[in-house]
Amino acid sequence: MQFWSLRKRVPLWTGNFICIWASNFLLFFSFYLLMPTLPFYLIDNHHLTNTQAGVVISLYVIASILVKPFTAFAADTFNRKHIYVMLYFLFIASFAGYIFAASIAFLIFIRIVHGLSFGSVMTTSNALVIDILPRLRQGEGLGYFGLSGTIAMAVGPLIGLLIYDNFDFSMIFYGALISGAIGCVFAFFIKARHLRPHKKEPITIDRFFLLKGIPIGINYLLLAIPYAMLTTYIAIHSRILWQNNNSGIFFIVMSVGLIISRIFAGKNADRGKILETIKAGIILASISLFLLAFSDKMPYTMLMYYISAFFIGIAYGVIFPSFNVMFVHLAPHNRRAAASSTYLISWDMGIGIGIVLGGKIIDAINVQSVFIVGGAAAVLSAICFIAVCMEYFEKNKLR
């Protein structure tokens, strides 16, 4: 009772939190506005092949992963808010580069800058929001903060495709540029104090990457593998089952689950039930992935298909903010960006492995086997979490 009475007195939706929520939403909105339409731009305007377009698009992923540790060092050493605004501005400027790109070489350069700036802003924002959130409501706040990206992911591609169907392609770049500029204004008005380290520290690997977070990061990586397989190959699975693409409805149902669970998962983490929450989420993810894999063998196949989507959304909506809180609790305040970097890199690496492995499984066996392997990866993650990570976290957490 005392916890809840204290918690209610601490406001969550302060002016600072609203500003960083809005800036994060507009960051992801501008990113997802471009994402589904960029292949058409590369193929139609620059006459690239599908393979060449895939290579150009993937450059941002590589750049995003490589830059995160260095961004973490900068954000833990200097003023996070200032770094956030500068990197946000660089991210916006990259959209102008697409408008004026006249050669493939310049386009590749812009794509790399886009990846570097996007990865850097993500790392910095994840640390900056922790500085803003009240200690008693960090889990809940991270859940709501993550919703900004989830909502942008649902709305951005839809609006991007509508613009592509009705206007010139440059309108997508201008739309992303304007929404990003508004987000940068919100970022400018964030007020966060600079938490300096108590003493000058030597430059070590731990300043770039949270070494204490590696066991938790491996566990998180295992959960990213089935998520990547799902988001990449569900459309193929849907087409095989019904000779049409029901994956759009699948993602809508999954997004509803994500939104619902993000809210209560953060509150559970704040109540000290972070380990129980994650364990339940991983087990639910494992069951739901196998339900998806074998839905075509069950009565009411389509119903089972959408039920699995909803519970996969619930599971990952629990997993995302709760793992984020785990990394935060393993790091001192002057290592928050390093913790954020480790959290994001673990996920990115798992996504990459999942996409490549899923493609190989489809070529060698079939698409159903992708989700069976994904379910197995989730089961392995559950075993590792219960056998290793729960005890490891209890021994190493700082708060």
C-alpha positions in Angstrom: 0.0 0.0 0.0 2.8 2.4 0.8 4.4 1.8 -2.6 1.2 2.6 -4.4 0.5 5.7 -2.3 4.0 7.0 -3.0 3.7 6.1 -6.7 0.5 8.0 -7.2 2.1 11.1 -5.8 4.9 11.0 -8.5 3.6 12.3 -11.8 4.6 10.4 -15.0 3.2 12.6 -17.8 5.3 15.6 -17.1 6.1 18.2 -19.8 9.5 16.5 -20.2 8.0 13.1 -20.7 5.4 14.4 -23.2 8.2 16.1 -25.2 10.4 13.0 -25.4 7.4 10.8 -26.1 6.3 13.1 -29.0 9.8 13.4 -30.4 10.3 9.6 -30.3 6.9 9.1 -32.0 7.7 11.6 -34.8 11.2 10.1 -35.2 9.8 6.6 -35.8 6.9 8.0 -37.8 9.2 9.7 -40.3 11.3 6.5 -40.4 8.4 4.2 -41.1 6.9 6.7 -43.6 9.8 6.0 -45.8 10.5 2.3 -45.0 7.8 0.5 -47.1 8.2 2.8 -50.1 12.0 3.1 -50.4 12.3 -0.1 -52.5 10.0 1.4 -55.1 12.0 4.6 -55.1 15.3 2.8 -55.6 13.9 0.5 -58.4 11.8 3.0 -60.2 13.8 6.2 -59.9 17.4 4.8 -59.7 16.7 1.6 -61.8 18.3 -0.8 -59.3 17.5 -4.5 -59.3 15.7 -6.1 -56.4 19.0 -7.4 -55.0 20.8 -4.1 -55.4 17.9 -2.3 -53.7 18.0 -4.8 -50.8 21.8 -4.2 -50.3 21.3 -0.4 -50.2 18.4 -0.7 -47.8 20.3 -3.0 -45.5 23.2 -0.6 -45.2 21.4 1.4 -42.5 21.1 -1.7 -40.3 24.8 -2.3 -40.4 25.6 1.4 -39.7 23.1 1.5 -36.9 24.6 -1.5 -35.1 28.2 -0.3 -35.5 27.6 3.2 -34.2 25.7 2.3 -31.0 28.7 1.6 -28.7 30.4 4.9 -29.7 27.1 6.8 -29.2 26.8 5.1 -25.8 30.3 6.4 -24.8 29.5 9.9 -25.9 26.0 9.9 -24.2 27.5 8.7 -20.9 30.3 11.2 -21.0 28.7 14.4 -22.3 25.2 16.1 -22.0 22.7 13.5 -23.3 20.1 16.1 -24.2 22.5 18.1 -26.3 23.7 14.9 -28.1 20.1 13.8 -28.6 19.1 17.1 -30.3 22.3 17.2 -32.5 21.8 13.6 -33.7 18.1 14.1 -34.2 18.9 17.1 -36.5 21.4 14.9 -38.5 18.6 12.3 -38.8 16.3 14.9 -40.3 18.9 16.2 -42.7 19.4 12.8 -44.2 15.9 13.0 -45.6 16.9 16.1 -47.6 19.8 14.0 -48.9 17.4 11.5 -50.5 15.6 14.4 -52.3 18.9 15.6 -53.9 20.5 12.2 -54.5 21.5 12.1 -58.2 23.9 9.1 -58.1 23.9 5.7 -56.5 27.2 6.5 -54.7 25.6 9.6 -53.0 22.5 7.5 -52.2 24.6 4.9 -50.5 26.3 7.6 -48.5 23.0 9.1 -47.4 21.7 5.6 -46.4 24.8 5.1 -44.2 24.3 8.5 -42.6 20.6 7.7 -42.1 21.6 4.4 -40.3 24.3 6.1 -38.2 22.0 8.9 -37.1 18.9 6.6 -36.4 21.0 4.2 -34.4 22.6 7.0 -32.4 19.3 8.7 -31.6 17.7 5.4 -30.5 20.6 4.8 -28.1 20.6 8.3 -26.7 16.8 8.5 -26.3 16.6 5.2 -24.4 19.1 6.6 -21.9 17.6 10.1 -21.8 14.1 8.9 -21.0 15.5 7.1 -17.9 16.9 10.4 -16.7 13.5 11.9 -17.1 11.3 9.2 -15.5 10.7 9.1 -11.8 12.4 6.1 -10.1 9.1 4.6 -8.9 7.5 4.6 -12.3 10.4 3.7 -14.7 8.9 0.4 -15.9 5.5 1.9 -16.6 7.2 4.9 -18.2 9.3 2.7 -20.5 6.2 0.8 -21.5 4.4 4.0 -22.5 7.6 5.3 -24.2 7.8 2.1 -26.3 4.2 2.7 -27.4 5.3 5.7 -29.3 7.3 3.5 -31.6 4.6 0.9 -31.8 2.0 3.4 -32.8 4.3 5.0 -35.4 5.1 1.5 -36.8 1.3 0.9 -37.3 0.5 4.4 -38.8 3.7 5.4 -40.7 3.7 2.6 -43.4 0.0 3.1 -44.1 0.3 6.8 -44.6 3.6 6.4 -46.6 1.8 4.0 -49.0 -1.1 6.3 -49.4 1.2 9.2 -50.3 3.0 6.9 -52.8 -0.2 6.0 -54.5 -1.5 9.5 -54.8 1.5 11.9 -55.0 5.0 12.3 -56.4 7.6 10.4 -54.4 9.3 13.5 -53.2 6.2 14.2 -51.1 7.2 11.2 -48.9 10.6 12.8 -48.2 9.1 16.2 -47.5 6.5 14.5 -45.2 9.3 12.7 -43.3 11.4 15.9 -43.2 8.5 18.0 -41.8 7.4 15.4 -39.2 11.0 14.9 -38.1 11.5 18.7 -37.8 8.5 18.9 -35.5 10.0 16.1 -33.5 13.3 17.9 -33.2 11.4 21.0 -31.8 9.9 18.7 -29.1 13.4 17.4 -28.4 14.7 20.9 -28.0 12.3 21.6 -25.2 13.2 18.5 -23.1 14.8 19.5 -19.8 17.1 16.9 -18.3 20.0 17.4 -15.9 23.4 16.1 -16.9 24.4 13.3 -14.5 28.1 13.5 -14.4 30.3 10.6 -13.2 31.7 11.0 -9.7 35.2 10.8 -11.0 37.1 10.8 -14.2 37.3 7.2 -15.5 39.6 5.5 -17.9 38.4 4.5 -21.3 37.5 0.8 -21.2 35.2 -1.6 -23.2 32.6 -1.1 -20.5 32.2 2.5 -21.5 31.0 1.4 -24.9 29.2 -1.9 -24.1 27.8 -3.0 -20.7 29.8 -6.2 -20.0 27.6 -7.1 -17.1 24.7 -7.1 -19.5 26.1 -9.8 -21.8 24.2 -12.8 -20.3 20.9 -10.9 -20.3 21.8 -9.7 -23.9 22.2 -13.3 -25.1 18.8 -14.2 -23.7 17.3 -11.2 -25.4 19.0 -12.1 -28.7 17.3 -15.5 -28.6 13.9 -13.8 -28.3 14.7 -11.5 -31.2 15.3 -14.5 -33.6 11.7 -15.7 -33.7 10.4 -12.1 -33.8 12.5 -11.5 -36.9 11.3 -14.7 -38.5 7.7 -13.8 -37.7 7.7 -10.3 -39.1 9.7 -11.2 -42.2 8.1 -14.5 -43.3 4.5 -14.3 -42.0 3.2 -13.0 -45.3 4.6 -16.0 -47.2 3.0 -18.3 -44.6 -0.3 -16.5 -45.0 -0.2 -16.7 -48.8 0.4 -20.5 -48.6 -2.5 -21.1 -46.2 -5.1 -19.0 -48.0 -3.7 -18.0 -51.4 -4.0 -14.4 -50.3 -2.2 -12.1 -47.9 -3.9 -11.9 -44.4 -0.7 -10.7 -42.8 -1.9 -7.1 -42.6 -4.7 -8.2 -40.3 -2.2 -10.4 -38.4 0.0 -7.4 -37.7 -3.0 -5.3 -36.6 -4.1 -8.0 -34.1 -0.5 -8.4 -32.9 -0.2 -4.6 -32.4 -3.3 -4.6 -30.2 -1.7 -7.2 -28.0 1.5 -5.2 -27.9 -0.3 -2.0 -26.9 -2.3 -3.7 -24.1 0.5 -5.6 -22.5 3.1 -2.7 -22.6 1.0 -0.8 -20.1 0.6 -3.4 -17.4 4.0 -5.0 -17.9 5.8 -1.8 -16.9 3.6 -1.5 -13.8 4.6 -5.0 -12.7 8.2 -4.2 -13.2 7.9 -1.2 -10.9 6.3 -3.4 -8.2 9.5 -5.5 -8.2 8.0 -8.4 -10.3 10.2 -7.9 -13.3 11.6 -11.5 -13.3 8.1 -13.1 -12.9 6.8 -10.8 -15.7 9.6 -11.7 -18.1 9.3 -15.4 -17.4 5.5 -15.3 -18.1 6.2 -13.4 -21.3 8.8 -15.8 -22.6 6.6 -18.9 -21.9 3.6 -17.2 -23.5 5.8 -16.4 -26.6 6.9 -20.0 -26.9 3.4 -21.4 -26.7 2.0 -18.8 -29.1 4.8 -19.4 -31.7 4.1 -23.1 -31.7 0.3 -22.4 -32.0 1.1 -20.3 -35.1 3.3 -23.0 -36.6 0.6 -25.7 -36.2 -2.5 -23.5 -36.7 -3.1 -25.1 -40.1 -3.4 -28.5 -38.5 -6.1 -27.3 -36.0 -9.9 -26.8 -36.3 -10.8 -23.1 -37.0 -7.4 -22.5 -38.6 -7.9 -18.8 -39.2 -9.1 -18.2 -35.7 -6.1 -20.0 -34.2 -3.9 -17.9 -36.6 -5.2 -14.6 -35.2 -5.3 -15.8 -31.6 -1.6 -16.6 -31.9 -1.0 -13.1 -33.3 -2.8 -11.5 -30.3 -0.8 -13.6 -27.7 2.5 -13.1 -29.5 1.8 -9.3 -29.2 0.9 -9.7 -25.5 4.1 -11.7 -24.9 6.5 -9.3 -26.7 4.7 -6.3 -25.2 5.7 -7.7 -21.8 9.2 -8.6 -22.9 10.3 -5.3 -24.5 10.0 -2.9 -21.6 10.8 -5.5 -18.9 14.2 -6.4 -20.5 14.9 -2.7 -20.9 14.4 -2.2 -17.2 16.7 -5.2 -16.4 19.5 -3.5 -18.4 18.9 -0.2 -16.6 19.1 -1.9 -13.2 22.4 -3.5 -14.0 24.1 -0.1 -14.8 25.0 3.0 -12.8 23.6 6.3 -14.0 26.8 7.1 -15.9 26.5 3.8 -17.8 22.8 4.1 -18.9 23.7 4.8 -22.5 26.1 1.7 -22.5 23.2 -0.3 -21.1 20.9 1.0 -23.8 23.5 0.2 -26.5 23.8 -3.4 -25.2 20.0 -3.8 -25.1 19.6 -2.5 -28.7 22.6 -4.3 -30.2 21.5 -7.6 -28.7 18.1 -7.2 -30.3 19.6 -6.1 -33.7 21.9 -9.1 -33.8 19.0 -11.4 -33.1 16.9 -9.8 -35.8 19.8 -10.3 -38.3 20.3 -13.9 -37.4 16.5 -14.6 -37.5 16.1 -13.1 -41.0 19.1 -15.0 -42.5 18.3 -18.3 -40.7 14.6 -18.1 -41.6 15.5 -17.7 -45.3 17.7 -20.7 -45.2 15.1 -22.8 -43.5 12.5 -21.9 -46.1 14.9 -22.8 -48.9 15.8 -26.1 -47.2 12.4 -27.2 -45.7 9.3 -25.0 -45.7 7.9 -21.8 -44.0 6.1 -23.7 -41.3 9.5 -25.0 -40.1 10.6 -21.4 -39.6 8.0 -20.9 -36.8 8.8 -24.2 -35.3 12.5 -23.2 -35.0 11.4 -19.8 -33.8 9.4 -21.5 -31.0 12.4 -23.7 -30.2 14.5 -20.5 -29.8 11.9 -19.1 -27.4 11.9 -22.3 -25.4 15.7 -22.2 -25.2 15.5 -18.5 -24.1 13.0 -19.6 -21.3 15.4 -22.3 -20.1 18.3 -19.9 -20.1 16.3 -17.2 -18.3 15.1 -19.5 -15.6 18.3 -21.4 -15.1 20.8 -18.6 -15.4 19.5 -15.0 -15.9 17.2 -14.8 -12.9 19.8 -15.6 -10.4 22.5 -13.6 -12.3 20.2 -10.5 -12.3 19.5 -10.8 -8.5 23.2 -10.9 -7.8 24.3 -8.1 -10.1 21.5 -5.5 -10.0 22.3 -2.2 -8.6 18.8 -1.1 -7.6 
